[in-house]
Amino acid sequence: MEAAYVKKATEDLQLHTKRFQHYYDRYNNHLHSLDIEMKLLQESTGKMRELERLGLALDKKVARVKGQSDATIGVNSPLTPQKKISVFTTGEAKNFLDDIFRILLRARRILSASYCIGYFIPYTDEEREIFEGLNFRGFRGLAILHEN
């Protein structure tokens, strides 16, 4: 009888360890992805600054060709947002990309935290399927957005 108890305890411990490893791996993978996305945010910010600088330089060149002074560049310039030719001088594109990355980062943090919560919340098989289905949808959505 004691051998059966030890066997059952060993099997339970193995299942518990396997379940823990599953949730931990998911959590850790999302943290790794979060680090990658943070680096992408930093890179995109640098690239947007460069594009903004190039946009202003282009505005200056066009203005000089048209005979405008540097003081009037950006005001009714052919490349200002009023003409909808260049958005880089307004910072709107940078703000748009920053917002996208911040939303992705927030979603990634929520998804990684959900695995911590999911591990500690007791649930039935049906509730586990619902939880894992919702997490998979969140993961797939983030993966699609990250790829694009």
Salt bridges, closest charged atoms under 4 A:
ASP12 OD1 - LYS8 NZ 3.02
GLU37 OE2 - ARG108 NH2 2.91
GLU37 OE2 - HIS146 ND1 3.20
GLU50 OE2 - ARG53 NH2 2.50
ASP70 OD2 - ARG64 NH2 3.37
ASP98 OD2 - LYS94 NZ 2.73
ASP125 OD1 - ARG128 NH2 2.60
